[in-house]
Amino acid sequence: MKIKIFGHPPRRRIYLVAPKNPDAFWSMQATVDAVGARALMPNAALATLVALTPAEAGVEYVYCDENLAPVQLDLPCDLVALTGYTLHAPRLRQLSAHFRSRGIPVALGGAFATLDPDAARPLADHFFRGEAELTWPRFLRDLPQGRALAAYEQREPVSMADSPPPDWSLVRGRDYVYFTVQASRGCPNRCAFCDAVRLVGRRHRAKEIDQVLQEIDNARLAGATTVFFSEDNFFANRAYTQQLLQRIVEYNCRLARPLSFSCQASVAIADDDDLLRLLADARMSVIFLGVESVRQTCLEEIDKGHLFRPNLAERIRAISRHGILPFTGLIVGFDHDDAQTFPEIEQFLASTSTPLASISVLNAPEHTVLHERLKQAGRISEGFKGFWHASTNIVPSSMSLDVLLIRHRALFSALYEPARFEERAVGWLRGVRYHSPLYRKKKLTLQKLASALPVFRHYLLAAPPPVRALFFRLLRRAWHIDPRLVRKAITIMTQYCHYYSFVHDPAWQEAVR
C-alpha cells in the first residue's frame, strides 16, 4: 500500500478508489495479459487530485486501483474519494453504500457525476460536478474548517494553466499497459450521439507544450513505455498538434529507449503527407479513427454527414503506408443501415487491409441531441440492459433489435476469426512504406529484451492455441516482409488478443441474446 502525505502531521486519511472495469470488453484483460502488465492504465483523474492538493493540506492519501487489487473495505480512513464513468455506476453505488454504512463520508466526482447528476448525487456526502481543478483544492481548504459543502460545481471550463501534471507517485508503471496524457480539452464537433462535450466543452483548450512534455517525461519516469493522448480529437488544432509532435520527435531522439504513442483523431489527418510523416517520426504507433459509418446517409443521422469523403479508403491506406495502425471505430444500427451494411463493413476493412476495428451498436446517451430526438419519436427503450458496446437503448427502425444484434455479433466474430484477421494483418504489413530514419542507431539493450519476455511467455503458455499459432505465424511473416515490422506485428497481436477473447467470452454471448 502506497501512501502520500501532505502536511505534518496529517489530520485526515483519504482513500482514493478507482473502480474495477465491469465487463470483458472494457477490462481488456487479454491485452493486459499479452504485454505482461496487470491493468490497462492508471487513473489520471485521481492522480490529478493528488497533484492539486496544497502542500499544507494535512492529508494522507491511500490509492487503490480495483483493477489491480481488491478494495480494502475495512481500511481506517476519514473520507473515500470515488470517480468513474457511467459504466462504473453499479460499482460506485456498492462502494458508496459500504463506506457510508461504516460512517465514512464519500466524495464523488468524474464523468458519471457530471453526466448523470440526478443518479450520482444521492451516493455522495460531497458531490463534485464538472472539472475539479478549482473545486478540489477549495474542498480541502473547507474540510478542516468544518465548512465543506455537500456539492461543488464547476460550471465553466477551467483554464488549462490551472491543470497540473498528474502526480504518479502512488502507482507503479510496470503494472500498466500505458499511461495517459491529456494535452487539451474541448471538441468543436456536434455529433448527435456524443455526450463528451458535456464533459469538456466545445472550445479547444490546450496546455502549454512545455507542460505536456513534462507530463510525458513524468510518465516515462514512472515506468511508462507507451503514452496515450486521451483527448477525443488529438488534431482539433492542427498548428498546436504539429508543434507538439515536433517537440516529441526532439524529445524521443534524446532517449536511449524512445516512447511510443497513440491517440484518437479524425481521418482528416490523412490529407497531409507531411503531417503523417511527422506522426511516424514521433513514433505514433496507433490512431483510433472515429469513422462511424462508410455510408454518408448514416453519418447524416448523427450530424456528421459533412465529414464524409468518398476517398475514405485511400485515407486509411495513407495512414497505413506511414506505419501507423488505423484502429477503426464503426457503428451499426443506424436507420439507414440494412442487411448489406454488415458485408459492406467487412469488405471495406478487407480492401483497406485494416486489421483492427471496434464495431459498436448505436446508442443514444441521455441529454444528447440523438436521445431527445428519438425520445420524442417514442424510440428509446425502457428495457435497456446497460451493455453499451453490444446492445442499445434505441428501438431500431430498419430491422428488429434481435436481427441487429445477431448480425452485429456475426460481423464481430467474423472479423476476428484467425484466418480473416491474418489476411488483413499481413496486407497491412505489406502496405507499410515509410520507416522513420530517426531511430536506426538505437541499440538493442538488455532492458528491451527483458520487456519482451512477458509477451512471449504469454503466447507460449497462456494464449489459446489459435492465438498462439497466429502470433508466431504473423511474426515470421513480418520478418520475411521486413524485420522492422516485427514490433508492429506484436502491437497488432496485442490488440487482437483482446478482441479474440471478447468474441469468445460467454458473458458477451449471453448479454446479446
C-alpha positions as CSV (number, residue, x, y, z in Angstrom):
1,M,0.0,0.0,0.0
2,K,1.5,3.3,-1.1
3,I,0.8,6.5,0.9
4,K,1.4,10.1,0.1
5,I,1.3,12.8,2.9
6,F,0.7,16.5,2.6
7,G,1.4,18.5,5.7
8,H,2.7,17.2,9.0
9,P,1.2,15.7,10.9
10,P,-1.6,14.6,8.5
11,R,-5.1,15.2,10.0
12,R,-7.1,13.1,7.6
13,R,-6.7,9.9,5.6
14,I,-8.4,10.0,2.2
15,Y,-8.9,6.7,0.4
16,L,-8.7,7.2,-3.4
17,V,-10.5,4.4,-5.2
18,A,-10.7,3.7,-9.0
19,P,-13.5,1.1,-9.5
20,K,-13.0,-2.0,-11.5
21,N,-13.9,-2.1,-15.1
22,P,-17.2,-4.1,-15.2
23,D,-17.0,-6.4,-18.2
24,A,-14.9,-8.3,-20.6
25,F,-14.9,-5.6,-23.3
26,W,-13.9,-2.7,-21.1
27,S,-11.4,-4.5,-18.9
28,M,-9.3,-5.5,-21.9
29,Q,-7.8,-8.3,-19.8
30,A,-6.4,-10.3,-22.7
31,T,-4.4,-7.2,-23.9
32,V,-3.1,-6.7,-20.3
33,D,-2.0,-10.3,-20.1
34,A,-0.4,-10.2,-23.5
35,V,2.1,-7.5,-22.5
36,G,2.7,-8.8,-19.0
37,A,1.0,-5.9,-17.2
38,R,-1.7,-6.1,-14.6
39,A,-4.1,-3.4,-15.8
40,L,-4.7,-1.1,-18.7
41,M,-3.9,2.3,-17.5
42,P,-3.7,4.2,-14.1
43,N,-6.5,6.6,-13.2
44,A,-5.4,10.1,-14.3
45,A,-8.3,11.8,-12.5
46,L,-7.2,10.6,-9.1
47,A,-3.6,11.3,-9.9
48,T,-4.6,14.9,-10.8
49,L,-6.4,15.3,-7.4
50,V,-3.2,14.4,-5.7
51,A,-1.3,17.0,-7.7
52,L,-4.0,19.6,-6.9
53,T,-3.5,19.1,-3.1
54,P,-2.0,22.1,-1.3
55,A,1.3,21.2,0.4
56,E,-0.1,22.2,3.8
57,A,-3.4,20.3,3.4
58,G,-2.8,17.8,6.2
59,V,-3.9,14.9,4.1
60,E,-2.7,11.3,3.8
61,Y,-3.7,9.6,0.6
62,V,-4.0,5.9,0.1
63,Y,-4.7,4.8,-3.5
64,C,-6.5,1.7,-4.8
65,D,-7.0,0.7,-8.3
66,E,-9.6,-2.1,-8.1
67,N,-8.3,-3.4,-11.5
68,L,-5.1,-4.4,-9.6
69,A,-6.2,-5.2,-6.1
70,P,-9.3,-5.6,-4.0
71,V,-10.6,-2.5,-2.3
72,Q,-9.8,-2.6,1.4
73,L,-13.3,-2.4,2.7
74,D,-12.2,-2.2,6.3
75,L,-9.4,0.4,5.8
76,P,-9.4,3.0,8.5
77,C,-9.9,6.4,6.8
78,D,-11.7,9.7,7.2
79,L,-13.0,10.1,3.6
80,V,-13.4,7.9,0.5
81,A,-13.0,9.7,-2.9
82,L,-14.6,7.9,-5.8
83,T,-14.6,8.6,-9.6
84,G,-15.7,6.7,-12.6
85,Y,-17.6,6.7,-15.9
86,T,-21.3,5.9,-16.3
87,L,-20.3,2.2,-16.9
88,H,-18.9,2.1,-13.4
89,A,-22.2,3.3,-11.8
90,P,-23.3,0.0,-10.3
91,R,-19.9,-0.5,-8.6
92,L,-19.8,3.1,-7.4
93,R,-23.2,2.5,-5.8
94,Q,-21.9,-0.5,-4.0
95,L,-18.7,1.2,-2.8
96,S,-20.5,4.3,-1.6
97,A,-23.1,2.2,0.3
98,H,-20.5,0.2,2.0
99,F,-18.3,3.0,3.3
100,R,-21.2,5.2,4.3
101,S,-22.6,2.3,6.3
102,R,-19.4,2.4,8.2
103,G,-19.9,6.1,8.9
104,I,-17.2,7.2,6.4
105,P,-18.2,10.1,4.2
106,V,-17.9,9.7,0.4
107,A,-16.7,12.3,-2.2
108,L,-17.8,11.5,-5.7
109,G,-16.8,13.2,-9.0
110,G,-15.9,12.4,-12.5
111,A,-17.8,11.6,-15.7
112,F,-20.7,9.7,-14.0
113,A,-21.3,12.5,-11.5
114,T,-21.1,15.2,-14.3
115,L,-23.2,13.4,-16.9
116,D,-25.9,11.9,-14.6
117,P,-26.0,14.1,-11.5
118,D,-29.5,13.0,-10.5
119,A,-28.4,9.4,-10.2
120,A,-24.9,10.2,-8.7
121,R,-25.7,13.0,-6.2
122,P,-27.5,10.7,-3.6
123,L,-24.4,8.5,-3.5
124,A,-22.1,11.2,-2.1
125,D,-21.7,13.3,1.0
126,H,-19.6,15.7,-1.0
127,F,-20.6,15.8,-4.7
128,F,-18.4,17.2,-7.4
129,R,-19.8,18.1,-10.8
130,G,-17.5,19.4,-13.7
131,E,-13.8,19.8,-13.8
132,A,-12.1,19.6,-10.4
133,E,-9.0,21.8,-10.8
134,L,-10.6,24.6,-8.7
135,T,-13.2,22.7,-6.6
136,W,-10.9,20.0,-5.1
137,P,-8.4,22.4,-3.5
138,R,-11.3,24.5,-2.3
139,F,-12.8,21.4,-0.7
140,L,-9.6,20.5,1.0
141,R,-9.4,24.1,2.4
142,D,-13.0,23.9,3.6
143,L,-12.7,20.4,5.2
144,P,-10.6,21.2,8.2
145,Q,-12.6,24.3,8.9
146,G,-15.8,22.2,9.2
147,R,-17.5,24.0,6.3
148,A,-17.1,21.5,3.5
149,L,-20.1,21.8,1.1
150,A,-22.4,19.0,0.1
151,A,-21.9,19.9,-3.5
152,Y,-19.2,21.6,-5.6
153,E,-19.9,22.5,-9.2
154,Q,-17.6,24.0,-11.8
155,R,-19.9,25.4,-14.5
156,E,-17.4,27.0,-16.8
157,P,-14.4,25.2,-18.4
158,V,-11.3,25.9,-16.4
159,S,-8.1,27.3,-17.9
160,M,-5.6,24.5,-18.8
161,A,-3.0,26.6,-16.9
162,D,-4.8,25.5,-13.8
163,S,-4.5,21.8,-14.6
164,P,-1.2,20.5,-13.1
165,P,0.6,17.4,-14.3
166,P,-0.9,14.3,-12.7
167,D,1.1,13.0,-9.6
168,W,2.0,9.4,-10.4
169,S,3.8,8.7,-7.1
170,L,1.2,6.3,-5.9
171,V,1.4,4.0,-8.9
172,R,3.9,1.6,-10.5
173,G,4.4,1.9,-14.2
174,R,5.1,-1.8,-14.7
175,D,1.6,-2.5,-13.6
176,Y,0.1,-0.8,-16.6
177,V,0.0,-1.2,-20.4
178,Y,0.2,2.6,-20.9
179,F,-0.2,5.9,-19.2
180,T,-2.4,8.7,-20.4
181,V,-1.6,12.4,-21.1
182,Q,-4.3,14.9,-21.8
183,A,-2.8,17.8,-23.9
184,S,-6.1,19.5,-24.5
185,R,-9.9,19.6,-23.9
186,G,-12.8,20.7,-26.0
187,C,-14.4,19.4,-29.2
188,P,-15.9,21.7,-31.8
189,N,-17.9,18.8,-33.5
190,R,-21.6,18.5,-32.8
191,C,-22.1,14.7,-33.1
192,A,-25.7,14.0,-32.1
193,F,-24.8,10.8,-30.2
194,C,-21.9,12.1,-28.2
195,D,-22.0,13.4,-24.7
196,A,-18.3,14.2,-24.4
197,V,-18.9,17.9,-25.0
198,R,-20.8,18.0,-21.7
199,L,-17.5,17.0,-20.0
200,V,-15.0,19.1,-21.9
201,G,-17.0,21.8,-23.7
202,R,-16.7,22.9,-27.3
203,R,-13.9,25.4,-27.1
204,H,-10.5,23.9,-27.7
205,R,-8.2,24.5,-24.6
206,A,-4.6,23.3,-24.7
207,K,-1.9,23.0,-22.1
208,E,1.4,24.7,-22.8
209,I,3.6,22.4,-24.8
210,D,6.4,22.5,-22.2
211,Q,3.9,21.1,-19.6
212,V,2.8,18.4,-22.0
213,L,6.4,17.3,-22.5
214,Q,6.9,17.4,-18.7
215,E,3.8,15.1,-18.3
216,I,5.2,12.7,-21.0
217,D,8.5,12.6,-19.2
218,N,6.8,12.1,-15.8
219,A,5.0,9.1,-17.3
220,R,8.3,7.7,-18.6
221,L,10.0,8.2,-15.2
222,A,7.0,6.4,-13.6
223,G,7.7,3.4,-15.9
224,A,5.6,4.0,-19.0
225,T,6.8,2.9,-22.4
226,T,3.7,3.9,-24.2
227,V,1.6,7.1,-23.8
228,F,-2.0,7.5,-24.9
229,F,-3.3,11.0,-25.6
230,S,-6.7,10.9,-24.1
231,E,-8.5,13.8,-25.8
232,D,-11.2,12.8,-28.2
233,N,-9.6,14.5,-31.2
234,F,-5.8,15.0,-31.0
235,F,-6.0,17.1,-34.1
236,A,-8.6,19.6,-33.1
237,N,-6.0,22.3,-33.5
238,R,-3.6,21.3,-36.3
239,A,-1.0,24.0,-35.6
240,Y,-0.8,23.1,-32.0
241,T,-0.5,19.4,-32.8
242,Q,2.3,20.0,-35.3
243,Q,4.3,21.9,-32.7
244,L,3.7,19.3,-30.1
245,L,4.8,16.5,-32.5
246,Q,7.9,18.3,-33.4
247,R,8.8,18.6,-29.8
248,I,8.1,14.9,-29.2
249,V,10.4,14.0,-32.0
250,E,13.2,16.0,-30.4
251,Y,12.4,14.5,-27.0
252,N,12.3,10.9,-28.3
253,C,15.6,11.3,-30.2
254,R,17.4,12.1,-27.0
255,L,16.2,8.9,-25.3
256,A,18.0,5.5,-25.3
257,R,14.6,3.9,-25.3
258,P,12.1,6.2,-27.1
259,L,8.5,6.2,-26.1
260,S,5.7,5.2,-28.4
261,F,2.3,7.0,-28.6
262,S,-1.3,6.5,-29.6
263,C,-4.2,8.9,-29.9
264,Q,-7.8,9.4,-31.2
265,A,-8.4,11.5,-34.3
266,S,-10.5,12.2,-37.4
267,V,-9.5,10.6,-40.7
268,A,-8.8,14.1,-41.9
269,I,-5.2,13.7,-40.7
270,A,-4.6,11.6,-43.8
271,D,-4.9,14.6,-46.1
272,D,-1.4,15.8,-45.2
273,D,1.6,13.6,-46.0
274,D,4.0,15.8,-44.2
275,L,1.8,15.5,-41.1
276,L,1.7,11.7,-41.4
277,R,5.5,11.6,-41.7
278,L,5.8,13.8,-38.6
279,L,3.5,11.4,-36.7
280,A,5.6,8.4,-37.8
281,D,8.8,10.3,-36.7
282,A,7.1,10.9,-33.3
283,R,6.5,7.1,-33.0
284,M,2.7,7.4,-33.1
285,S,2.0,3.7,-33.4
286,V,-1.8,3.6,-33.3
287,I,-4.6,6.1,-34.1
288,F,-8.2,5.3,-33.2
289,L,-10.3,6.8,-36.0
290,G,-13.9,7.6,-35.4
291,V,-15.1,6.6,-38.9
292,E,-18.6,5.6,-37.5
293,S,-20.0,4.5,-40.9
294,V,-19.0,4.1,-44.5
295,R,-22.4,5.4,-45.6
296,Q,-23.0,9.2,-45.8
297,T,-26.7,8.8,-45.1
298,C,-25.8,7.1,-41.8
299,L,-23.4,9.9,-40.8
300,E,-26.1,12.5,-41.6
301,E,-28.3,10.9,-38.9
302,I,-25.7,11.8,-36.3
303,D,-24.9,15.2,-37.8
304,K,-21.6,14.1,-39.2
305,G,-22.5,14.0,-42.8
306,H,-20.2,16.9,-43.6
307,L,-17.2,14.7,-42.6
308,F,-18.0,12.1,-45.2
309,R,-15.4,11.8,-48.0
310,P,-15.6,9.4,-50.9
311,N,-11.9,8.8,-50.6
312,L,-12.2,7.2,-47.2
313,A,-10.4,4.0,-48.2
314,E,-7.4,5.9,-49.6
315,R,-7.2,8.0,-46.5
316,I,-7.0,4.8,-44.4
317,R,-4.3,3.4,-46.8
318,A,-2.3,6.7,-46.5
319,I,-2.2,6.3,-42.7
320,S,-1.1,2.7,-43.0
321,R,1.6,3.5,-45.5
322,H,3.3,5.5,-42.8
323,G,3.4,2.5,-40.5
324,I,0.6,3.9,-38.3
325,L,-2.0,1.4,-37.4
326,P,-5.5,2.7,-38.1
327,F,-7.8,1.4,-35.3
328,T,-11.2,2.0,-37.0
329,G,-14.2,2.8,-34.9
330,L,-17.5,1.8,-36.7
331,I,-21.1,1.8,-35.6
332,V,-24.1,-0.3,-36.8
333,G,-27.8,0.3,-36.0
334,F,-28.5,3.5,-38.0
335,D,-31.9,4.0,-39.6
336,H,-30.1,3.8,-43.0
337,D,-28.4,0.5,-42.2
338,D,-29.7,-2.6,-43.8
339,A,-28.7,-6.2,-44.4
340,Q,-26.0,-5.1,-46.8
341,T,-24.3,-2.9,-44.2
342,F,-22.5,-5.8,-42.5
343,P,-20.9,-7.3,-45.6
344,E,-20.1,-3.7,-46.7
345,I,-18.1,-3.1,-43.5
346,E,-16.3,-6.4,-43.8
347,Q,-15.4,-5.7,-47.4
348,F,-14.2,-2.2,-46.5
349,L,-11.9,-3.4,-43.8
350,A,-10.6,-6.2,-46.1
351,S,-10.0,-3.9,-49.1
352,T,-8.1,-1.4,-46.9
353,S,-6.2,-4.2,-45.0
354,T,-7.4,-2.7,-41.7
355,P,-6.6,-5.4,-39.0
356,L,-8.3,-3.7,-36.1
357,A,-11.9,-2.4,-35.9
358,S,-14.2,-1.8,-33.0
359,I,-17.8,-2.3,-34.1
360,S,-20.3,-0.8,-31.7
361,V,-24.1,-0.7,-31.7
362,L,-25.5,2.9,-32.0
363,N,-26.7,4.2,-28.6
364,A,-28.3,7.5,-27.5
365,P,-26.9,8.6,-24.1
366,E,-29.2,10.8,-22.1
367,H,-29.2,14.6,-22.8
368,T,-27.7,14.2,-26.2
369,V,-29.4,15.5,-29.4
370,L,-30.0,12.0,-30.6
371,H,-31.6,10.9,-27.3
372,E,-34.0,13.9,-27.4
373,R,-34.9,13.3,-31.0
374,L,-35.6,9.6,-30.5
375,K,-37.4,10.1,-27.2
376,Q,-39.9,12.4,-28.9
377,A,-40.4,9.7,-31.5
378,G,-41.0,7.1,-28.8
379,R,-37.9,5.1,-29.8
380,I,-36.0,5.0,-26.5
381,S,-36.1,1.5,-24.9
382,E,-37.0,1.3,-21.3
383,G,-35.8,-2.2,-21.1
384,F,-32.2,-1.5,-22.0
385,K,-29.7,-3.9,-20.3
386,G,-26.9,-1.4,-20.0
387,F,-24.4,-3.4,-22.0
388,W,-23.4,-0.4,-24.2
389,H,-21.0,-2.0,-26.6
390,A,-23.2,-4.7,-27.8
391,S,-26.8,-3.6,-27.2
392,T,-28.7,-0.4,-27.5
393,N,-31.3,1.8,-25.8
394,I,-32.7,2.7,-29.3
395,V,-35.6,0.9,-30.8
396,P,-34.3,0.2,-34.4
397,S,-36.4,1.1,-37.4
398,S,-34.6,-0.7,-40.3
399,M,-34.6,-4.2,-38.6
400,S,-35.6,-5.8,-35.4
401,L,-33.4,-5.5,-32.4
402,D,-32.8,-9.2,-32.4
403,V,-31.7,-9.2,-36.0
404,L,-29.5,-6.2,-35.4
405,L,-27.7,-7.8,-32.5
406,I,-27.3,-11.2,-34.3
407,R,-25.8,-9.5,-37.3
408,H,-23.5,-7.4,-35.2
409,R,-22.3,-10.4,-33.3
410,A,-21.8,-12.4,-36.5
411,L,-19.8,-9.5,-38.0
412,F,-17.6,-9.0,-34.9
413,S,-16.9,-12.8,-34.8
414,A,-16.1,-13.0,-38.5
415,L,-13.6,-10.1,-38.3
416,Y,-11.7,-11.7,-35.5
417,E,-11.7,-15.2,-36.9
418,P,-7.9,-16.0,-37.1
419,A,-7.6,-16.6,-40.9
420,R,-9.5,-13.5,-41.9
421,F,-7.7,-11.4,-39.3
422,E,-4.3,-12.7,-40.5
423,E,-5.1,-11.8,-44.1
424,R,-5.9,-8.2,-43.2
425,A,-2.9,-8.0,-40.9
426,V,-0.4,-9.3,-43.4
427,G,-1.9,-7.0,-46.0
428,W,-1.4,-4.1,-43.7
429,L,2.3,-5.1,-43.0
430,R,2.9,-5.3,-46.8
431,G,1.5,-1.9,-47.3
432,V,3.9,0.0,-44.9
433,R,6.2,2.2,-47.0
434,Y,7.7,4.7,-44.5
435,H,10.0,3.8,-41.7
436,S,11.3,6.7,-39.7
437,P,15.1,7.1,-40.2
438,L,15.5,8.8,-36.8
439,Y,15.9,5.8,-34.6
440,R,18.1,3.5,-36.7
441,K,21.1,3.9,-34.3
442,K,19.1,2.8,-31.3
443,K,20.7,-0.4,-30.0
444,L,19.1,-3.5,-28.7
445,T,19.5,-3.4,-24.9
446,L,19.0,-5.9,-22.1
447,Q,16.1,-3.8,-20.9
448,K,14.4,-4.1,-24.3
449,L,14.9,-7.9,-24.3
450,A,13.6,-8.2,-20.8
451,S,10.5,-6.2,-21.7
452,A,9.7,-8.7,-24.5
453,L,9.9,-11.8,-22.3
454,P,6.4,-11.5,-20.7
455,V,5.0,-11.1,-24.2
456,F,6.5,-14.4,-25.4
457,R,5.7,-16.1,-22.2
458,H,2.0,-15.2,-22.6
459,Y,1.8,-16.6,-26.1
460,L,3.7,-19.7,-25.2
461,L,1.9,-20.6,-22.0
462,A,-1.4,-18.7,-21.7
463,A,-2.8,-17.8,-25.1
464,P,-5.5,-20.0,-26.7
465,P,-3.9,-22.3,-29.3
466,P,-5.4,-20.4,-32.3
467,V,-4.0,-17.1,-31.0
468,R,-0.6,-18.7,-30.2
469,A,-0.3,-20.2,-33.6
470,L,-1.3,-16.9,-35.3
471,F,1.2,-14.9,-33.2
472,F,4.2,-16.9,-34.3
473,R,3.0,-17.1,-37.9
474,L,2.5,-13.3,-38.0
475,L,5.9,-12.6,-36.6
476,R,7.5,-14.9,-39.1
477,R,5.7,-13.3,-42.0
478,A,6.5,-9.8,-40.7
479,W,10.2,-10.8,-40.6
480,H,10.2,-12.0,-44.2
481,I,8.5,-8.8,-45.4
482,D,10.8,-6.5,-43.4
483,P,12.4,-7.2,-40.0
484,R,11.5,-3.7,-38.9
485,L,7.8,-4.7,-39.0
486,V,8.1,-7.3,-36.2
487,R,7.4,-4.8,-33.5
488,K,4.3,-3.6,-35.3
489,A,3.2,-7.2,-35.7
490,I,3.4,-7.6,-31.9
491,T,1.4,-4.4,-31.5
492,I,-1.3,-5.8,-33.8
493,M,-1.4,-9.1,-31.9
494,T,-1.6,-7.4,-28.5
495,Q,-4.9,-5.8,-29.6
496,Y,-6.1,-9.0,-31.3
497,C,-5.8,-10.9,-28.0
498,H,-8.4,-8.7,-26.6
499,Y,-10.9,-9.0,-29.4
500,Y,-10.5,-12.7,-29.8
501,S,-11.1,-13.1,-26.1
502,F,-14.1,-10.8,-26.2
503,V,-15.9,-12.5,-29.0
504,H,-15.4,-15.9,-27.3
505,D,-16.5,-14.6,-23.9
506,P,-19.7,-16.4,-22.7
507,A,-20.8,-13.3,-20.9
508,W,-20.8,-11.3,-24.2
509,Q,-22.7,-14.1,-26.0
510,E,-25.2,-14.1,-23.2
511,A,-25.6,-10.3,-23.0
512,V,-26.6,-10.0,-26.6
513,R,-29.2,-12.9,-26.6
